[in-house]
């Protein structure tokens, strides 16, 4: 079960993978990415990830790339690595050129790199007892709905939370609106109803968020996509994060303020169990045919 890399069509050990120093992804964060998880030897929601990857490239006016061929490359890399519980990282940059803010689109060729590694599972105690997060003022760029690699504010907030003894951070606007986590979306539960931030440019349209909303509909749980404040979040009965690696991660405290009774709630547990069932039983590596951008 080797950890492998893919660089523009070639598969190799990760230690041998290199990219040009003038790749715009490296110099300007001019790149988009996706992370696809597998469980029980099956990639989960690959078609959703390809759909979002395509949307990100279109939003940034990237040169044409065949989404179908990217999907096939993901499957090939995943199958060669043969890691049942894996994370496949996919990054596509605008291309390589002499460093300049402006670029000549006619001369650029997108650089496609991927890696596949085992997923490092969250500690069992985190899922059983929940995690603690800190609230940070959102200082990210205005298009968080595009999944780019410019994640410095996210990384700094996450590290600051860890340094303070917490597990993660959540972003809150200057007006007090709760946005999302550093690498996850966020839900609260109040009076039996779930609330989550609507899809706007301020948050990422998360794949796990999308699946959890579908699970809620199937379980006939009431969900409202609307803004809520940090004050309202602190008064909630439950809170949890959703993400490809986080899955459904219960939050039991924000800035040392307990959420609900400070314990993992019933709805959080139920949604996590159903998400894991889907991942293990309904995972799909199929690559639907798609047109070139």
C-alpha positions in Angstrom: 0.0 0.0 0.0 2.4 2.7 -1.2 1.9 6.5 -0.8 1.9 7.7 -4.4 2.0 10.9 -6.3 0.7 11.9 -9.8 2.4 14.7 -11.7 1.0 15.5 -15.2 0.2 12.0 -16.1 3.1 10.2 -14.4 2.7 8.1 -11.2 5.7 7.8 -8.8 6.5 7.6 -5.1 5.7 10.9 -3.3 9.4 11.4 -2.4 10.3 11.6 -6.2 7.5 14.1 -7.1 8.6 17.6 -8.1 7.0 20.7 -9.7 8.6 23.7 -11.5 9.7 26.5 -9.2 7.7 29.0 -11.4 4.4 27.1 -11.1 1.8 29.8 -10.4 0.3 27.7 -7.7 3.5 27.9 -5.8 4.2 31.6 -6.4 0.7 33.1 -6.3 -1.6 30.4 -4.8 -3.1 30.4 -8.3 -4.4 26.9 -8.0 -7.5 24.9 -7.0 -7.8 21.6 -5.1 -10.0 18.8 -3.9 -9.6 16.1 -1.3 -11.5 12.9 -1.9 -11.8 10.3 0.9 -12.3 6.6 0.7 -13.7 4.1 3.1 -13.9 0.3 2.8 -11.8 0.6 -0.4 -14.3 3.0 -2.2 -14.0 6.6 -3.1 -16.9 8.7 -1.7 -18.8 11.2 -3.7 -16.1 11.4 -6.5 -18.6 12.9 -8.9 -19.5 15.7 -6.5 -15.8 16.6 -6.0 -15.2 16.6 -9.8 -18.3 18.9 -10.2 -16.9 21.4 -7.6 -13.4 21.2 -9.1 -14.8 22.1 -12.5 -16.7 25.0 -10.9 -13.6 26.3 -9.2 -11.5 26.2 -12.5 -14.3 28.0 -14.4 -14.6 30.7 -11.7 -10.8 31.4 -12.1 -10.8 31.3 -15.9 -8.4 28.4 -16.0 -7.3 26.9 -19.4 -9.3 24.0 -20.7 -9.0 20.7 -18.7 -10.9 17.4 -19.2 -12.7 16.7 -16.0 -13.4 13.2 -17.2 -9.6 12.5 -17.6 -8.9 13.9 -14.2 -11.5 11.6 -12.7 -9.9 8.6 -14.5 -6.5 9.7 -13.2 -7.9 9.8 -9.6 -9.3 6.3 -9.9 -6.0 5.0 -11.4 -3.9 6.5 -8.7 -6.2 5.3 -6.0 -6.3 1.8 -7.4 -2.5 1.6 -7.7 -2.0 2.7 -4.1 -4.5 0.2 -2.9 -5.1 2.0 0.4 -8.6 1.2 1.6 -9.0 4.3 3.8 -7.3 7.0 1.9 -7.3 10.7 1.1 -6.6 11.6 -2.5 -5.4 15.2 -2.8 -5.8 16.8 -6.3 -4.3 20.2 -7.1 -4.5 22.0 -10.5 -2.5 25.2 -11.0 -3.0 27.7 -13.9 0.4 26.7 -15.2 4.1 27.6 -15.3 5.5 31.0 -16.4 8.1 33.6 -15.5 6.9 35.3 -12.3 4.6 38.1 -13.1 1.2 39.0 -11.6 -0.3 39.2 -15.1 -0.3 36.1 -17.3 -0.7 35.2 -21.0 -3.5 32.6 -20.9 -2.6 31.4 -24.4 0.8 30.1 -23.3 -0.2 28.4 -20.0 -0.7 24.7 -19.5 -2.4 23.6 -16.3 -0.2 21.6 -13.9 -2.0 18.6 -12.4 -0.6 16.9 -9.3 -2.1 14.4 -6.9 -1.1 12.4 -3.9 -2.7 9.5 -2.1 -2.1 8.7 1.5 -3.8 6.9 4.4 -6.2 9.0 6.4 -5.1 9.8 9.9 -8.3 9.2 11.9 -9.5 11.7 14.5 -8.9 10.4 18.0 -11.8 8.3 19.2 -12.1 10.6 22.2 -12.8 13.5 20.0 -15.8 11.8 18.4 -17.0 10.4 21.7 -16.6 13.5 23.8 -16.6 16.3 21.2 -14.0 19.0 20.5 -13.4 22.6 21.6 -13.0 25.4 19.1 -12.0 29.1 19.3 -13.8 31.9 17.4 -11.7 34.1 15.1 -12.6 37.2 13.1 -12.9 36.1 9.5 -10.1 37.8 7.5 -10.1 35.5 4.4 -10.7 36.8 0.9 -14.2 37.3 -0.4 -14.5 34.2 -2.6 -14.4 31.4 -0.1 -16.8 29.5 -2.3 -13.9 28.8 -4.7 -11.7 26.0 -3.4 -8.3 27.6 -3.9 -5.0 26.8 -2.2 -4.7 30.2 -0.7 -5.3 29.0 2.9 -2.9 31.0 5.0 -5.7 32.6 7.2 -7.1 29.1 7.7 -3.8 27.6 8.6 -2.9 30.5 11.0 -6.3 30.2 12.8 -6.0 26.5 13.1 -2.5 26.7 14.5 -3.5 29.5 16.9 -6.3 27.3 18.2 -4.0 24.4 18.7 -1.4 26.5 20.5 -4.2 27.7 22.8 -5.1 24.1 23.7 -8.2 23.9 21.5 -8.8 21.6 18.6 -9.9 23.9 15.8 -11.1 27.4 15.0 -14.3 28.8 13.5 -14.6 32.0 11.5 -17.0 34.8 12.6 -17.6 37.9 10.5 -17.1 41.4 11.9 -20.8 41.6 12.2 -20.9 38.5 14.4 -22.2 36.0 11.7 -20.7 32.5 12.2 -19.3 31.3 8.9 -17.5 27.9 9.0 -14.4 26.1 10.4 -10.9 26.3 9.0 -11.5 23.3 6.8 -15.2 22.4 7.4 -18.7 23.7 7.4 -20.7 24.3 10.6 -24.1 23.3 11.8 -26.0 24.1 15.1 -29.1 22.4 16.5 -31.6 24.5 18.4 -35.0 23.2 19.5 -34.7 20.1 17.2 -34.0 22.2 14.1 -30.6 22.3 12.4 -29.2 25.6 11.1 -26.3 26.2 8.7 -24.9 29.1 6.8 -26.5 29.5 3.4 -24.3 29.0 0.3 -22.8 32.5 -0.4 -19.3 33.6 -1.5 -18.3 33.6 2.2 -18.3 29.8 2.7 -17.3 26.7 0.8 -20.1 24.6 -0.7 -18.9 21.5 1.2 -19.4 18.1 -0.2 -20.1 16.6 3.3 -22.4 19.5 4.0 -24.3 18.5 0.9 -24.5 14.9 2.0 -25.5 15.8 5.5 -28.4 18.0 4.2 -29.6 15.0 2.2 -29.3 12.7 5.2 -31.4 15.2 7.2 -34.1 15.2 4.5 -34.2 11.4 4.5 -34.4 11.3 8.3 -37.0 14.0 8.2 -34.9 16.4 10.3 -35.8 20.1 10.0 -33.0 22.1 8.4 -32.8 25.8 7.8 -30.1 27.5 5.7 -29.8 30.9 7.3 -27.3 33.3 9.0 -26.9 33.0 12.7 -24.7 34.9 15.2 -22.1 33.7 17.5 -24.4 34.5 20.4 -27.1 32.3 18.8 -24.6 29.5 18.3 -23.5 29.6 21.9 -27.1 29.2 22.9 -27.6 26.2 20.7 -28.3 22.6 22.0 -25.6 21.1 19.7 -22.9 22.1 17.3 -20.9 20.1 14.8 -18.5 20.5 11.9 -18.7 18.7 8.6 -15.9 18.0 6.1 -14.3 15.3 4.0 -11.8 14.3 6.8 -13.8 15.7 9.8 -16.9 13.9 8.6 -19.4 14.9 11.4 -17.3 16.3 14.3 -19.2 17.3 17.4 -18.2 20.6 19.0 -19.0 20.9 22.8 -17.4 24.3 23.6 -16.5 27.6 21.9 -14.1 29.8 23.6 -14.6 27.8 26.8 -18.4 28.4 26.6 -20.2 25.0 26.6 -22.6 24.2 23.8 -25.8 22.8 25.3 -24.9 20.6 28.2 -21.3 20.3 27.1 -21.7 16.8 25.7 -22.1 15.3 22.3 -25.8 15.5 21.2 -28.1 12.8 19.8 -28.5 14.4 16.4 -24.7 14.7 15.9 -24.3 11.1 16.7 -27.1 10.0 14.5 -25.8 12.0 11.5 -22.3 10.7 11.9 -23.5 7.1 12.0 -25.6 7.6 8.9 -22.8 9.3 7.0 -20.4 6.4 7.8 -23.0 3.9 6.7 -23.3 5.7 3.3 -19.5 5.9 2.9 -19.0 2.2 3.6 -22.0 0.9 1.7 -22.6 3.4 -1.1 -19.1 4.7 -2.0 -18.7 5.0 -5.8 -15.5 5.3 -7.9 -17.6 5.8 -11.1 -16.4 8.7 -13.3 -19.3 10.2 -15.1 -18.6 11.5 -18.6 -18.2 15.2 -18.7 -17.4 17.8 -21.3 -14.1 19.7 -21.5 -14.2 23.1 -19.8 
